[in-house]
Amino acid sequence: MISTTYNMDCMAYMANCQDNAFDIAIVDPPYGINAPNMNMGSWGKYKSTASRLKRSRFDKGGGHYANSAFVTMNTDWDLNPPSRAYFEELFRVSKNQIIFGGNYFGLPPTRCFVCWDKLQALENFSQVEYAWTSFDYPSKIVHIGSTGGRNDVERIHPTQKPVKLYLWLMQKFCKPGDSILDTHLGSGSSRIAAYQFGFDFVGTEIDKEYYESQEKRFQAFKADFDFDQKLFVAQELQCNQLNLNEQWEKQQECRS
Ligand SMILES: C[S@@+](CC[C@H](N)C(=O)[O-])C[C@H]1O[C@@H](n2cnc3c(N)ncnc32)[C@H](O)[C@@H]1O
């Protein structure tokens, strides 16, 4: 199993990839909304995600600087969405795509959006995010809490998505033996999920601090990971809906 990551611009990486090199690209590019610095609430004293995270690092004291990403982290990567050329490259190097922030990028019409319900109690935070997919499946909703607040998951990135969200996506959309590309790794949650299912995975991250943090996070996860947990993870993620293959077959039957 491959789990390779590069600290580089994804455009430079994809330039050297063959057409359809990956079965699926699961990506979370900048939306162009300045997420790390945005004031997501209406309260006067509200602080941005980036400043809260940096503050909490300082409050913990110098002994907790093992992960330096929040002290020196770059917070201006979300000022612009990716270029048209990025999407052209992504569609060239991958057979299918799941693109977070797909509501921002003027992508072609699709039947299958994934709506991620972040289980946010308050409306002054975005309660859902949308992922555009290239799949001809019914649209889906997934209810998984984001990693903030009192959640026990350590955050190493201001827009870190839960590993569970990626596990759910992979369970729904990937087939055994698939290879996955994530062009915008961030905290590396996608990489950790791919590793648990045994998918080949390649990721790129342009920022050095984030890159090193995700590497450290991945190595720590890998050292603790017991492959018997795989079964548990799969069971935990079982949902009541028919799985997509069954839905697909039923629809084909109805159409014929
Ligand atoms: C929305 S965040 C990804 C968050 C990630 N999904 C997670 O769960 O942590 C986007 C990331 O893309 C990185 N980035 C921006 N432009 C890039 C590029 N051209 N190539 C590679 N990475 C890039 C940023 O540094 C940032 O960490």
The ligand as an SDF file (V2000), in Angstrom:
LIG
                    3D

 27 29  0  0  0  0  0  0  0  0999 V2000
   -9.0580   23.7650    3.0410 C   0  0  0  0  0  0  0  0  0  0  0  0
   -7.4130   23.3460    3.4910 S   0  0  0  0  0  0  0  0  0  0  0  0
   -7.4710   21.5730    3.5060 C   0  0  0  0  0  0  0  0  0  0  0  0
   -7.9410   21.0340    4.8350 C   0  0  0  0  0  0  0  0  0  0  0  0
   -7.9460   19.5160    4.8610 C   0  0  0  0  0  0  0  0  0  0  0  0
   -9.0270   18.9460    4.1040 N   0  0  0  0  0  0  0  0  0  0  0  0
   -8.0440   19.0010    6.2790 C   0  0  0  0  0  0  0  0  0  0  0  0
   -8.9370   18.1960    6.6020 O   0  0  0  0  0  0  0  0  0  0  0  0
   -7.1940   19.3980    7.0780 O   0  0  0  0  0  0  0  0  0  0  0  0
   -6.4970   23.7050    2.0330 C   0  0  0  0  0  0  0  0  0  0  0  0
   -4.9980   23.4320    2.1450 C   0  0  0  0  0  0  0  0  0  0  0  0
   -4.4440   23.5410    0.8260 O   0  0  0  0  0  0  0  0  0  0  0  0
   -3.1480   24.0660    0.9110 C   0  0  0  0  0  0  0  0  0  0  0  0
   -2.8340   24.6140   -0.4280 N   0  0  0  0  0  0  0  0  0  0  0  0
   -3.2180   25.8060   -0.9570 C   0  0  0  0  0  0  0  0  0  0  0  0
   -2.8030   25.9130   -2.2340 N   0  0  0  0  0  0  0  0  0  0  0  0
   -2.1630   24.7550   -2.5330 C   0  0  0  0  0  0  0  0  0  0  0  0
   -1.5140   24.2560   -3.7150 C   0  0  0  0  0  0  0  0  0  0  0  0
   -1.4430   24.9970   -4.8260 N   0  0  0  0  0  0  0  0  0  0  0  0
   -0.9690   23.0200   -3.6860 N   0  0  0  0  0  0  0  0  0  0  0  0
   -1.0190   22.2710   -2.5530 C   0  0  0  0  0  0  0  0  0  0  0  0
   -1.6090   22.6940   -1.4000 N   0  0  0  0  0  0  0  0  0  0  0  0
   -2.1710   23.9160   -1.3890 C   0  0  0  0  0  0  0  0  0  0  0  0
   -3.2430   25.0990    2.0370 C   0  0  0  0  0  0  0  0  0  0  0  0
   -1.9670   25.3620    2.6120 O   0  0  0  0  0  0  0  0  0  0  0  0
   -4.2150   24.4050    3.0000 C   0  0  0  0  0  0  0  0  0  0  0  0
   -3.5080   23.6790    3.9870 O   0  0  0  0  0  0  0  0  0  0  0  0
  1  2  1  0
  2  3  1  0
  2 10  1  0
  3  4  1  0
  4  5  1  0
  5  6  1  0
  5  7  1  0
  7  8  2  0
  7  9  1  0
 10 11  1  0
 11 12  1  0
 11 26  1  0
 12 13  1  0
 13 14  1  0
 13 24  1  0
 14 15  1  0
 14 23  1  0
 15 16  2  0
 16 17  1  0
 17 18  1  0
 17 23  2  0
 18 19  1  0
 18 20  2  0
 20 21  1  0
 21 22  2  0
 22 23  1  0
 24 25  1  0
 24 26  1  0
 26 27  1  0
M  CHG  2   2   1   9  -1
M  END
$$$$
